[in-house]
Amino acid sequence: MVCAMSTAHYTGGSRRPSGADAAALAGALLASYRRAVAATAGVADEIARAARVVGERWQAGGRCIYLGAGASGLAAAEDAAELPGTFGLEASRLIIVIAGGVARPFQIDASIEDDAEAGRREIAALGDLSGDAVFAVSASGSTPFTLGGAEAARHGGALLIGIANREGAPLLRLADISIFLDSGEEALRGSTRLAAGVAQKCALGLLSTLLGQELGHIHRGLMVNLRADNDKLRARAVGIVATLAGSSEAEARKALDAAAGEVKPAILMAAGARTREAAAALLAAAHGRLDDALARLN
């Protein structure tokens, strides 16, 4: 999609900004962010297709590998890090590969972005990739580390999803599924964490949420496979169980305790399944999909 709206660079001076300067910069940034979101909307079909194919690989036991450098890599890492809590995905099957590593995000060695061989080595070190999906993210679509890793992923048989903000970029030409985000010029020249970053975060969030839908972890707009590991999420889990089972919160809390905190079995137990084992059997027969399991129960 090519958006008709153009975004001008901010051209304020280097002196201490006035209120008018700050407002002008804020306006330019917000205009670029709107363009970034519009660009993501234009590739919704490609994102949905990617979610379907990744869902098939995940259900067959494959991994999701997030690959990137700099701001793009950190956006990818953020998305991956939220999936165990949001959708209950196994953390061991979510791999983050970023130039310089993620252990010390404020001290990443940016020079590694220029090392294509480092990207190849890190992906190759993950072993058999034939059942995996790799999300490679690069604003320019030509970052050597990311391209090297993407090439190794293709060579190893992984499904390669390329996300870039430059049309015709090498990463997009290489990918099995290409997601071009036409986020346009940056209001702050050269800072791809802004418009490009917003578009990348939006696309990754859409993709991983649609993946959750494909895997049956969203039901009636609720996260039915969340990991309730703090008070806020435990309270949310109680509300989800009560809403979907049509029970009281006390009954929902009792079902969650009996299900060892697992939301889907707790919903089935609050809705009438007699034991945790019976709920698990219903879910297994429904391939983990709560709607089908509830239909079997009723």
N, C-alpha and C positions, 0 to 999 in steps of 0.2 A: 504494500500500500504506500502510495506517495501522498503525503498530506499537503494541501494547498497553503496552509498557514505557514508563514515564515517567522523565524525568531531572530531578532537582532541581537548582536553582542551588546553587553553593557559597556558603555563608553565613558563612565564617570572618571574623574581625575584621581590622582594619587594622594591628594590632600585629605585631611581628616574629613570624613563624609558628613554632610549635613543631613537633616531629616529627609529632605527631598531626594538626596542621592540614595539614601537607604531605601526609600520607597520605590525609587526607579529600579534599583537592583532587585528588590523583592518582586516587583511586577514582571521584570524580565525573566526571573527564575520561575515564577509561577506559570508564565506563558509557555516556557520550555517544558515544564512538567506536564502541562495539559497536552502538549504535542506528544510527549513520551507515552502517556496513557492511550492517546488516540492511535499511536503507532502499534501498540500492543493489541488493541481491539481489531486492527486490520489483519492480524495473523492468528486470530482465534481458532480458525479451522486447523491450521498447522499445529498449534499447541494441543488441541483436542486429539488430533491424530497421534501426536507423540505420546500423550497420556495413555491412549489405548494400547499402543505397542509396548510401552514400558510396563504397563500393568500386566500384560501377558508374560513378559520376561520375569517380572517380580513373582508372579504366582507360580512360575516354573522353577523358582529358587534362585534366580539371578540377583545381581547387585545393582545398585544405582551409584555411579561414580561421578562426582562433581569435580570439574577440571577448570582451572583458570589462574589468572595472575593479577596482582594489584587489586584495585577496587572491584573488578569483575569477579576475581576469585573470592574475595570476602563476601560479596553478595551471594555467590553460590554456596559458600560455607554456611552463611546465615540460614539460607533456606533448608539446607540439609540438616542442620542442627536442630531445627524445630520439628522435624517429622516424627521422631520417636514419641515425643510428648503429645503432639497433636493427633497423630493417627496410629500410634502404637507400633510403628514399623521397627524392625530389629535394627538397633544401632550398628551391629556387626556387619550388616549388609549395606550400609550407607558409608561410602568412602569419599573423603575429601582430599583432593590433590591440588595444592596451591604452590606456586613458585615461592620458595623460602619457608614453607610450612605454616601451620596454624597455631603452634604451641605458644608463640610470642607474637601476636598479631600487630603489636605496635613497633616491633623491631624486625619486620620482614626485610630481607635483603632484596631490594628492588632489581639489582643487577641480574638476578637469576631469571627474570622475565625474558632476557635476551638469549637464554641458553636452551635451544631447541632439544639438544641431546639430553638435558636434565629432564625435560618433559617426557621424552621417550623412555628414559630409564625408569622414572617413577611409575608410569603406566605399565610398562613391561614387567615390573617387579610384582604386580598384582596377580600374576599367574594367568590361568585360563580365563579369558574374557568372553568366551563364545556365548554365554547366556546373559551377559551383562548389558546395561545401558549406560552410556557416558554422556553427560551434559557438559559440553565445552562452551565456555562463555568468554567472549573477547569483544570489547567495544570496536576495535579496528578490524577484528577478524583476521589479524595477521601477527599477533603476538607470538614470537618464536617458541616460548615454553609451551603455550597452549596448543599451537599447531603441531609441535613435535609429539605431544601427548595424544592429540587427536589422530595423528598418523599411526601411532603405535596401537591405538584402540581399534582403528579400522583393520590394521594388519592382524590383530589378535581376534577378530571376529565379533567385536562388540557392536551394538547398535549405537551409532554416533548421531547425537542431536547437537547441531551447531547453532549457537545464539550469538548474533553479531549486529552491530549498528551501522555497518557499511555495506551497501548493496554490491553483490558480486565478489565479496571478500573471499580469500582462499579458504577460510574455515567453512563458509557456507557452501562453496563448491565441493568440498571434501565430504560434507555430512550426508547421512542417509535422510535425515529430516532437517531442513534448513529453516530457521526462524529469523528473518530479517526485520529488525526493529528500526524503522525510519524515524529516529528521535530528533534528527536535524541538528542544526548548529547549537552549540552550547552558549548560554548567556555569559558564562565565565569561560573565556577561550581556553581550550585545552583541558578542562577539568571534566573528564568523562565520568566521574562519580555522580554528576548532577543529572542532566537529561538522560544520557545513556544509562546511567546507573538506575534511575527511576524506572526506565523501560525494562531493564534486565530484571529488577526485583519484581516488577509487575508480571512479567512473562514467567519467571520461575515460580512465583506464588500461584499463578493460574495453573501451571503445569502440575505442580505437586498437589494442589487441591483437587484437580481433576483426576489425578492418580489415586488420591484417597477415595474419590467417588467410584472409580473403576474397581477398586479393591473391596468395595462394600463398607467402607469405614465412615461414610456419611449417610445419614438416614433422616429424611424430613428436615434437612438443613442443620442437623445436629451431629457432633463429633462422637460417634458411638464406639470408637476404639481408642479414646484418649487414655493417657497414662496419668491417673490421679495420684500424684506423688507430693502434693502439698494441700494445705487447707482449702485454698481457693478452688483448686481443681476437684478436690473431693466433694465440695459443695456443688460444683457444677455437675459432677457425675450423678449426685443424688437427684438434681433437677432433671437431668436427661432421662434417668430411669423412671422417675415419677411421671414425666410427660408422656413417654412412649408406651409405658405399661398401663397408664391410666390408674396409677396407685397413689397412695399418700406418700409424703416424704419419709415418714417412719417406716413404711413398708419397703420403700426404695432403699433406705439405709440398711435395713435388715437383709435385703437381697444382695446388696453390694458386699456386705460382710460375709455372707455365705458364699459369694462368688470370688472371694479373695480380691475384691476391688476391680474385677474385670467387668466392664460396662455391658457388653453384649450379653453374656450369660446372665447378668443380674436383671436385665430387662426381661429376658425370657422367664426367669424364675418369678419375678414380680407379676408377670402376665399369666403364670399358671404352671410352668415347668416345675416338677416336684423336687428335683435335685440338680446340683451343679453338673453331674454326669449326664443327666437327661438334656440339660441345656446345651452342653458341649456336643452331644450327639446330634441335636437339631441343627446346630451351626455347621457341623461337619457335613451333614447331608445337604446343607444349603450352600456349601463352599464358602462359608463365612459371611454370607449375605443375610443381614438381619430381616429384611422384608420377606425373603423366602422362608426363613426359620419361623417367623411369626405366623406366616400362612400355614406352615406345617403344624404348628402348635394349635392353631384354631380350627 
